[in-house]
Amino acid sequence: MKCMSEKACNNCHFITKENVCPKCKSTNLSEDFGGIVVMFDVENSAVAKAMKIKEKGRYALKVR
Ligand SMILES: [Zn+2]
């Protein structure tokens, strides 16, 4: 039995347990990701700007 593992969206880097990204509806999800960043203050975050993140949540820095 395989446990539900988290995946990161290849398109927007959002981390989810679903098979479809709840943010951008992409099915291009990967379990092979590195670095989790939690975005709270998207407006004032340079990382959020660099990654084009517009909503708070948990994101992967790298998705392979
Ligand atoms: Zn996505």
PDB file of the backbone (N, CA, C, O) and the ligand in Angstrom, with CONECT records:
HET     ZN  A 101       1
ATOM      1  N   MET A   1       0.844  -1.197   0.000  1.00  0.00           N
ATOM      2  CA  MET A   1       0.000   0.000   0.000  1.00  0.00           C
ATOM      3  C   MET A   1       0.880   1.248   0.000  1.00  0.00           C
ATOM      4  O   MET A   1       1.795   1.408   0.808  1.00  0.00           O
ATOM      5  N   LYS A   2       0.560   2.102  -0.929  1.00  0.00           N
ATOM      6  CA  LYS A   2       1.355   3.318  -1.071  1.00  0.00           C
ATOM      7  C   LYS A   2       0.670   4.448  -0.303  1.00  0.00           C
ATOM      8  O   LYS A   2      -0.523   4.698  -0.476  1.00  0.00           O
ATOM      9  N   CYS A   3       1.431   5.114   0.531  1.00  0.00           N
ATOM     10  CA  CYS A   3       0.829   6.210   1.279  1.00  0.00           C
ATOM     11  C   CYS A   3       0.724   7.445   0.391  1.00  0.00           C
ATOM     12  O   CYS A   3       1.445   7.592  -0.595  1.00  0.00           O
ATOM     13  N   MET A   4      -0.176   8.308   0.762  1.00  0.00           N
ATOM     14  CA  MET A   4      -0.374   9.544   0.012  1.00  0.00           C
ATOM     15  C   MET A   4       0.812  10.474   0.243  1.00  0.00           C
ATOM     16  O   MET A   4       1.010  10.994   1.341  1.00  0.00           O
ATOM     17  N   SER A   5       1.576  10.666  -0.791  1.00  0.00           N
ATOM     18  CA  SER A   5       2.711  11.561  -0.633  1.00  0.00           C
ATOM     19  C   SER A   5       2.426  12.888  -1.328  1.00  0.00           C
ATOM     20  O   SER A   5       1.580  12.986  -2.218  1.00  0.00           O
ATOM     21  N   GLU A   6       3.139  13.872  -0.902  1.00  0.00           N
ATOM     22  CA  GLU A   6       2.920  15.184  -1.485  1.00  0.00           C
ATOM     23  C   GLU A   6       3.643  15.301  -2.819  1.00  0.00           C
ATOM     24  O   GLU A   6       4.700  14.707  -3.032  1.00  0.00           O
ATOM     25  N   LYS A   7       3.058  16.063  -3.689  1.00  0.00           N
ATOM     26  CA  LYS A   7       3.628  16.304  -5.006  1.00  0.00           C
ATOM     27  C   LYS A   7       3.703  17.805  -5.228  1.00  0.00           C
ATOM     28  O   LYS A   7       2.975  18.587  -4.617  1.00  0.00           O
ATOM     29  N   ALA A   8       4.592  18.174  -6.108  1.00  0.00           N
ATOM     30  CA  ALA A   8       4.698  19.593  -6.454  1.00  0.00           C
ATOM     31  C   ALA A   8       4.311  19.778  -7.910  1.00  0.00           C
ATOM     32  O   ALA A   8       4.666  18.977  -8.775  1.00  0.00           O
ATOM     33  N   CYS A   9       3.584  20.839  -8.157  1.00  0.00           N
ATOM     34  CA  CYS A   9       3.146  21.149  -9.514  1.00  0.00           C
ATOM     35  C   CYS A   9       4.328  21.659 -10.341  1.00  0.00           C
ATOM     36  O   CYS A   9       5.034  22.579  -9.929  1.00  0.00           O
ATOM     37  N   ASN A  10       4.531  21.059 -11.494  1.00  0.00           N
ATOM     38  CA  ASN A  10       5.611  21.477 -12.384  1.00  0.00           C
ATOM     39  C   ASN A  10       5.368  22.858 -12.975  1.00  0.00           C
ATOM     40  O   ASN A  10       6.301  23.556 -13.371  1.00  0.00           O
ATOM     41  N   ASN A  11       4.137  23.225 -13.025  1.00  0.00           N
ATOM     42  CA  ASN A  11       3.761  24.488 -13.643  1.00  0.00           C
ATOM     43  C   ASN A  11       3.885  25.671 -12.681  1.00  0.00           C
ATOM     44  O   ASN A  11       4.531  26.667 -13.006  1.00  0.00           O
ATOM     45  N   CYS A  12       3.263  25.568 -11.484  1.00  0.00           N
ATOM     46  CA  CYS A  12       3.260  26.708 -10.565  1.00  0.00           C
ATOM     47  C   CYS A  12       3.974  26.425  -9.248  1.00  0.00           C
ATOM     48  O   CYS A  12       4.053  27.302  -8.387  1.00  0.00           O
ATOM     49  N   HIS A  13       4.504  25.190  -9.077  1.00  0.00           N
ATOM     50  CA  HIS A  13       5.282  24.794  -7.900  1.00  0.00           C
ATOM     51  C   HIS A  13       4.459  24.633  -6.632  1.00  0.00           C
ATOM     52  O   HIS A  13       5.036  24.436  -5.562  1.00  0.00           O
ATOM     53  N   PHE A  14       3.169  24.705  -6.706  1.00  0.00           N
ATOM     54  CA  PHE A  14       2.316  24.530  -5.533  1.00  0.00           C
ATOM     55  C   PHE A  14       2.386  23.080  -5.060  1.00  0.00           C
ATOM     56  O   PHE A  14       2.399  22.159  -5.876  1.00  0.00           O
ATOM     57  N   ILE A  15       2.430  22.875  -3.729  1.00  0.00           N
ATOM     58  CA  ILE A  15       2.528  21.522  -3.173  1.00  0.00           C
ATOM     59  C   ILE A  15       1.145  21.031  -2.779  1.00  0.00           C
ATOM     60  O   ILE A  15       0.397  21.723  -2.089  1.00  0.00           O
ATOM     61  N   THR A  16       0.823  19.834  -3.224  1.00  0.00           N
ATOM     62  CA  THR A  16      -0.507  19.280  -2.990  1.00  0.00           C
ATOM     63  C   THR A  16      -0.445  17.771  -2.872  1.00  0.00           C
ATOM     64  O   THR A  16       0.547  17.155  -3.261  1.00  0.00           O
ATOM     65  N   LYS A  17      -1.495  17.176  -2.338  1.00  0.00           N
ATOM     66  CA  LYS A  17      -1.604  15.712  -2.296  1.00  0.00           C
ATOM     67  C   LYS A  17      -2.558  15.226  -3.389  1.00  0.00           C
ATOM     68  O   LYS A  17      -2.709  14.023  -3.601  1.00  0.00           O
ATOM     69  N   GLU A  18      -3.184  16.151  -4.065  1.00  0.00           N
ATOM     70  CA  GLU A  18      -4.129  15.805  -5.132  1.00  0.00           C
ATOM     71  C   GLU A  18      -3.375  15.411  -6.401  1.00  0.00           C
ATOM     72  O   GLU A  18      -2.170  15.637  -6.519  1.00  0.00           O
ATOM     73  N   ASN A  19      -4.093  14.826  -7.333  1.00  0.00           N
ATOM     74  CA  ASN A  19      -3.490  14.475  -8.619  1.00  0.00           C
ATOM     75  C   ASN A  19      -3.635  15.595  -9.637  1.00  0.00           C
ATOM     76  O   ASN A  19      -3.063  15.551 -10.726  1.00  0.00           O
ATOM     77  N   VAL A  20      -4.416  16.599  -9.256  1.00  0.00           N
ATOM     78  CA  VAL A  20      -4.559  17.781 -10.098  1.00  0.00           C
ATOM     79  C   VAL A  20      -4.226  18.996  -9.240  1.00  0.00           C
ATOM     80  O   VAL A  20      -4.693  19.113  -8.107  1.00  0.00           O
ATOM     81  N   CYS A  21      -3.434  19.879  -9.775  1.00  0.00           N
ATOM     82  CA  CYS A  21      -3.053  21.070  -9.018  1.00  0.00           C
ATOM     83  C   CYS A  21      -4.286  21.939  -8.754  1.00  0.00           C
ATOM     84  O   CYS A  21      -4.985  22.324  -9.692  1.00  0.00           O
ATOM     85  N   PRO A  22      -4.556  22.250  -7.470  1.00  0.00           N
ATOM     86  CA  PRO A  22      -5.739  23.075  -7.164  1.00  0.00           C
ATOM     87  C   PRO A  22      -5.577  24.527  -7.605  1.00  0.00           C
ATOM     88  O   PRO A  22      -6.557  25.267  -7.687  1.00  0.00           O
ATOM     89  N   LYS A  23      -4.355  24.931  -7.886  1.00  0.00           N
ATOM     90  CA  LYS A  23      -4.113  26.324  -8.284  1.00  0.00           C
ATOM     91  C   LYS A  23      -4.298  26.543  -9.778  1.00  0.00           C
ATOM     92  O   LYS A  23      -5.041  27.426 -10.208  1.00  0.00           O
ATOM     93  N   CYS A  24      -3.597  25.709 -10.568  1.00  0.00           N
ATOM     94  CA  CYS A  24      -3.601  25.970 -12.014  1.00  0.00           C
ATOM     95  C   CYS A  24      -4.227  24.831 -12.819  1.00  0.00           C
ATOM     96  O   CYS A  24      -4.225  24.858 -14.049  1.00  0.00           O
ATOM     97  N   LYS A  25      -4.773  23.812 -12.101  1.00  0.00           N
ATOM     98  CA  LYS A  25      -5.464  22.683 -12.738  1.00  0.00           C
ATOM     99  C   LYS A  25      -4.548  21.824 -13.613  1.00  0.00           C
ATOM    100  O   LYS A  25      -5.020  21.052 -14.448  1.00  0.00           O
ATOM    101  N   SER A  26      -3.247  21.964 -13.415  1.00  0.00           N
ATOM    102  CA  SER A  26      -2.304  21.153 -14.172  1.00  0.00           C
ATOM    103  C   SER A  26      -2.239  19.750 -13.574  1.00  0.00           C
ATOM    104  O   SER A  26      -2.365  19.578 -12.362  1.00  0.00           O
ATOM    105  N   THR A  27      -2.042  18.753 -14.429  1.00  0.00           N
ATOM    106  CA  THR A  27      -1.855  17.381 -13.945  1.00  0.00           C
ATOM    107  C   THR A  27      -0.376  17.013 -14.005  1.00  0.00           C
ATOM    108  O   THR A  27      -0.003  15.862 -13.779  1.00  0.00           O
ATOM    109  N   ASN A  28       0.439  17.975 -14.302  1.00  0.00           N
ATOM    110  CA  ASN A  28       1.880  17.774 -14.408  1.00  0.00           C
ATOM    111  C   ASN A  28       2.529  17.945 -13.025  1.00  0.00           C
ATOM    112  O   ASN A  28       3.167  18.958 -12.738  1.00  0.00           O
ATOM    113  N   LEU A  29       2.341  16.902 -12.168  1.00  0.00           N
ATOM    114  CA  LEU A  29       2.829  16.949 -10.793  1.00  0.00           C
ATOM    115  C   LEU A  29       3.974  15.970 -10.607  1.00  0.00           C
ATOM    116  O   LEU A  29       3.994  14.905 -11.225  1.00  0.00           O
ATOM    117  N   SER A  30       4.923  16.328  -9.759  1.00  0.00           N
ATOM    118  CA  SER A  30       6.088  15.485  -9.536  1.00  0.00           C
ATOM    119  C   SER A  30       6.339  15.273  -8.047  1.00  0.00           C
ATOM    120  O   SER A  30       6.257  16.204  -7.246  1.00  0.00           O
ATOM    121  N   GLU A  31       6.650  14.017  -7.695  1.00  0.00           N
ATOM    122  CA  GLU A  31       7.004  13.734  -6.299  1.00  0.00           C
ATOM    123  C   GLU A  31       8.459  14.076  -6.044  1.00  0.00           C
ATOM    124  O   GLU A  31       8.920  14.093  -4.903  1.00  0.00           O
ATOM    125  N   ASP A  32       9.169  14.347  -7.120  1.00  0.00           N
ATOM    126  CA  ASP A  32      10.589  14.639  -7.015  1.00  0.00           C
ATOM    127  C   ASP A  32      10.818  16.147  -6.994  1.00  0.00           C
ATOM    128  O   ASP A  32      11.106  16.775  -8.012  1.00  0.00           O
ATOM    129  N   PHE A  33      10.677  16.699  -5.795  1.00  0.00           N
ATOM    130  CA  PHE A  33      10.887  18.144  -5.677  1.00  0.00           C
ATOM    131  C   PHE A  33      11.767  18.428  -4.460  1.00  0.00           C
ATOM    132  O   PHE A  33      11.873  17.607  -3.549  1.00  0.00           O
ATOM    133  N   GLY A  34      12.381  19.576  -4.464  1.00  0.00           N
ATOM    134  CA  GLY A  34      13.275  19.918  -3.371  1.00  0.00           C
ATOM    135  C   GLY A  34      13.025  21.314  -2.845  1.00  0.00           C
ATOM    136  O   GLY A  34      12.787  22.249  -3.610  1.00  0.00           O
ATOM    137  N   GLY A  35      13.082  21.445  -1.537  1.00  0.00           N
ATOM    138  CA  GLY A  35      12.964  22.754  -0.922  1.00  0.00           C
ATOM    139  C   GLY A  35      11.543  23.230  -0.834  1.00  0.00           C
ATOM    140  O   GLY A  35      10.937  23.561  -1.853  1.00  0.00           O
ATOM    141  N   ILE A  36      10.996  23.274   0.365  1.00  0.00           N
ATOM    142  CA  ILE A  36       9.632  23.765   0.539  1.00  0.00           C
ATOM    143  C   ILE A  36       9.688  25.181   1.082  1.00  0.00           C
ATOM    144  O   ILE A  36      10.369  25.451   2.071  1.00  0.00           O
ATOM    145  N   VAL A  37       8.983  26.063   0.444  1.00  0.00           N
ATOM    146  CA  VAL A  37       8.925  27.438   0.911  1.00  0.00           C
ATOM    147  C   VAL A  37       7.459  27.766   1.219  1.00  0.00           C
ATOM    148  O   VAL A  37       6.565  27.491   0.420  1.00  0.00           O
ATOM    149  N   VAL A  38       7.239  28.355   2.389  1.00  0.00           N
ATOM    150  CA  VAL A  38       5.882  28.717   2.787  1.00  0.00           C
ATOM    151  C   VAL A  38       5.703  30.211   2.590  1.00  0.00           C
ATOM    152  O   VAL A  38       6.404  31.024   3.192  1.00  0.00           O
ATOM    153  N   MET A  39       4.763  30.549   1.745  1.00  0.00           N
ATOM    154  CA  MET A  39       4.514  31.950   1.425  1.00  0.00           C
ATOM    155  C   MET A  39       3.353  32.486   2.254  1.00  0.00           C
ATOM    156  O   MET A  39       2.234  31.977   2.195  1.00  0.00           O
ATOM    157  N   PHE A  40       3.649  33.524   3.025  1.00  0.00           N
ATOM    158  CA  PHE A  40       2.586  34.187   3.784  1.00  0.00           C
ATOM    159  C   PHE A  40       2.333  35.572   3.199  1.00  0.00           C
ATOM    160  O   PHE A  40       1.203  35.948   2.887  1.00  0.00           O
ATOM    161  N   ASP A  41       3.420  36.308   3.064  1.00  0.00           N
ATOM    162  CA  ASP A  41       3.336  37.680   2.605  1.00  0.00           C
ATOM    163  C   ASP A  41       3.808  37.774   1.151  1.00  0.00           C
ATOM    164  O   ASP A  41       4.932  38.185   0.863  1.00  0.00           O
ATOM    165  N   VAL A  42       2.920  37.383   0.260  1.00  0.00           N
ATOM    166  CA  VAL A  42       3.282  37.297  -1.149  1.00  0.00           C
ATOM    167  C   VAL A  42       3.627  38.669  -1.732  1.00  0.00           C
ATOM    168  O   VAL A  42       4.516  38.793  -2.576  1.00  0.00           O
ATOM    169  N   GLU A  43       2.915  39.688  -1.272  1.00  0.00           N
ATOM    170  CA  GLU A  43       3.106  41.050  -1.791  1.00  0.00           C
ATOM    171  C   GLU A  43       4.535  41.554  -1.599  1.00  0.00           C
ATOM    172  O   GLU A  43       5.098  42.227  -2.462  1.00  0.00           O
ATOM    173  N   ASN A  44       5.108  41.209  -0.442  1.00  0.00           N
ATOM    174  CA  ASN A  44       6.407  41.772  -0.086  1.00  0.00           C
ATOM    175  C   ASN A  44       7.552  40.774  -0.136  1.00  0.00           C
ATOM    176  O   ASN A  44       8.635  41.039   0.386  1.00  0.00           O
ATOM    177  N   SER A  45       7.316  39.627  -0.764  1.00  0.00           N
ATOM    178  CA  SER A  45       8.356  38.606  -0.828  1.00  0.00           C
ATOM    179  C   SER A  45       9.072  38.627  -2.173  1.00  0.00           C
ATOM    180  O   SER A  45       8.449  38.520  -3.230  1.00  0.00           O
ATOM    181  N   ALA A  46      10.397  38.767  -2.112  1.00  0.00           N
ATOM    182  CA  ALA A  46      11.193  38.750  -3.344  1.00  0.00           C
ATOM    183  C   ALA A  46      11.162  37.362  -3.980  1.00  0.00           C
ATOM    184  O   ALA A  46      11.174  37.225  -5.203  1.00  0.00           O
ATOM    185  N   VAL A  47      11.121  36.328  -3.123  1.00  0.00           N
ATOM    186  CA  VAL A  47      11.061  34.952  -3.623  1.00  0.00           C
ATOM    187  C   VAL A  47       9.752  34.727  -4.368  1.00  0.00           C
ATOM    188  O   VAL A  47       9.735  34.120  -5.439  1.00  0.00           O
ATOM    189  N   ALA A  48       8.676  35.210  -3.805  1.00  0.00           N
ATOM    190  CA  ALA A  48       7.365  35.067  -4.442  1.00  0.00           C
ATOM    191  C   ALA A  48       7.348  35.768  -5.797  1.00  0.00           C
ATOM    192  O   ALA A  48       6.798  35.251  -6.769  1.00  0.00           O
ATOM    193  N   LYS A  49       7.941  36.923  -5.847  1.00  0.00           N
ATOM    194  CA  LYS A  49       8.010  37.669  -7.104  1.00  0.00           C
ATOM    195  C   LYS A  49       8.829  36.904  -8.140  1.00  0.00           C
ATOM    196  O   LYS A  49       8.436  36.785  -9.301  1.00  0.00           O
ATOM    197  N   ALA A  50       9.991  36.381  -7.690  1.00  0.00           N
ATOM    198  CA  ALA A  50      10.874  35.646  -8.590  1.00  0.00           C
ATOM    199  C   ALA A  50      10.194  34.388  -9.121  1.00  0.00           C
ATOM    200  O   ALA A  50      10.410  33.984 -10.264  1.00  0.00           O
ATOM    201  N   MET A  51       9.365  33.773  -8.268  1.00  0.00           N
ATOM    202  CA  MET A  51       8.695  32.534  -8.672  1.00  0.00           C
ATOM    203  C   MET A  51       7.306  32.808  -9.249  1.00  0.00           C
ATOM    204  O   MET A  51       6.580  31.876  -9.594  1.00  0.00           O
ATOM    205  N   LYS A  52       6.945  34.062  -9.352  1.00  0.00           N
ATOM    206  CA  LYS A  52       5.640  34.470  -9.884  1.00  0.00           C
ATOM    207  C   LYS A  52       4.474  33.877  -9.096  1.00  0.00           C
ATOM    208  O   LYS A  52       3.463  33.461  -9.664  1.00  0.00           O
ATOM    209  N   ILE A  53       4.641  33.849  -7.773  1.00  0.00           N
ATOM    210  CA  ILE A  53       3.599  33.329  -6.894  1.00  0.00           C
ATOM    211  C   ILE A  53       2.679  34.470  -6.488  1.00  0.00           C
ATOM    212  O   ILE A  53       3.132  35.534  -6.067  1.00  0.00           O
ATOM    213  N   LYS A  54       1.393  34.231  -6.622  1.00  0.00           N
ATOM    214  CA  LYS A  54       0.438  35.287  -6.326  1.00  0.00           C
ATOM    215  C   LYS A  54      -0.461  34.962  -5.135  1.00  0.00           C
ATOM    216  O   LYS A  54      -1.179  35.830  -4.639  1.00  0.00           O
ATOM    217  N   GLU A  55      -0.419  33.713  -4.679  1.00  0.00           N
ATOM    218  CA  GLU A  55      -1.263  33.327  -3.555  1.00  0.00           C
ATOM    219  C   GLU A  55      -0.428  32.664  -2.485  1.00  0.00           C
ATOM    220  O   GLU A  55       0.549  31.980  -2.788  1.00  0.00           O
ATOM    221  N   LYS A  56      -0.811  32.864  -1.215  1.00  0.00           N
ATOM    222  CA  LYS A  56      -0.053  32.236  -0.140  1.00  0.00           C
ATOM    223  C   LYS A  56      -0.295  30.720  -0.129  1.00  0.00           C
ATOM    224  O   LYS A  56      -1.320  30.223  -0.597  1.00  0.00           O
ATOM    225  N   GLY A  57       0.683  30.019   0.419  1.00  0.00           N
ATOM    226  CA  GLY A  57       0.604  28.566   0.444  1.00  0.00           C
ATOM    227  C   GLY A  57       1.989  27.975   0.495  1.00  0.00           C
ATOM    228  O   GLY A  57       2.978  28.675   0.711  1.00  0.00           O
ATOM    229  N   ARG A  58       2.046  26.653   0.290  1.00  0.00           N
ATOM    230  CA  ARG A  58       3.339  25.979   0.315  1.00  0.00           C
ATOM    231  C   ARG A  58       3.783  25.648  -1.097  1.00  0.00           C
ATOM    232  O   ARG A  58       3.013  25.100  -1.885  1.00  0.00           O
ATOM    233  N   TYR A  59       5.018  25.979  -1.413  1.00  0.00           N
ATOM    234  CA  TYR A  59       5.540  25.785  -2.763  1.00  0.00           C
ATOM    235  C   TYR A  59       6.891  25.094  -2.723  1.00  0.00           C
ATOM    236  O   TYR A  59       7.629  25.209  -1.745  1.00  0.00           O
ATOM    237  N   ALA A  60       7.205  24.383  -3.778  1.00  0.00           N
ATOM    238  CA  ALA A  60       8.508  23.745  -3.923  1.00  0.00           C
ATOM    239  C   ALA A  60       9.452  24.700  -4.649  1.00  0.00           C
ATOM    240  O   ALA A  60       9.068  25.367  -5.610  1.00  0.00           O
ATOM    241  N   LEU A  61      10.688  24.752  -4.172  1.00  0.00           N
ATOM    242  CA  LEU A  61      11.658  25.612  -4.842  1.00  0.00           C
ATOM    243  C   LEU A  61      12.093  24.997  -6.168  1.00  0.00           C
ATOM    244  O   LEU A  61      12.252  25.689  -7.174  1.00  0.00           O
ATOM    245  N   LYS A  62      12.285  23.664  -6.143  1.00  0.00           N
ATOM    246  CA  LYS A  62      12.710  22.984  -7.357  1.00  0.00           C
ATOM    247  C   LYS A  62      11.818  21.789  -7.624  1.00  0.00           C
ATOM    248  O   LYS A  62      11.574  20.977  -6.732  1.00  0.00           O
ATOM    249  N   VAL A  63      11.334  21.680  -8.842  1.00  0.00           N
ATOM    250  CA  VAL A  63      10.546  20.519  -9.267  1.00  0.00           C
ATOM    251  C   VAL A  63      11.268  19.874 -10.429  1.00  0.00           C
ATOM    252  O   VAL A  63      11.597  20.529 -11.418  1.00  0.00           O
ATOM    253  N   ARG A  64      11.513  18.566 -10.294  1.00  0.00           N
ATOM    254  CA  ARG A  64      12.246  17.891 -11.353  1.00  0.00           C
ATOM    255  C   ARG A  64      11.323  17.016 -12.209  1.00  0.00           C
ATOM    256  O   ARG A  64      11.782  16.372 -13.152  1.00  0.00           O
TER     257      ARG A  64
HETATM  258 ZN    ZN A 101      -0.045  24.294 -10.447  1.00  0.00          ZN2+
END
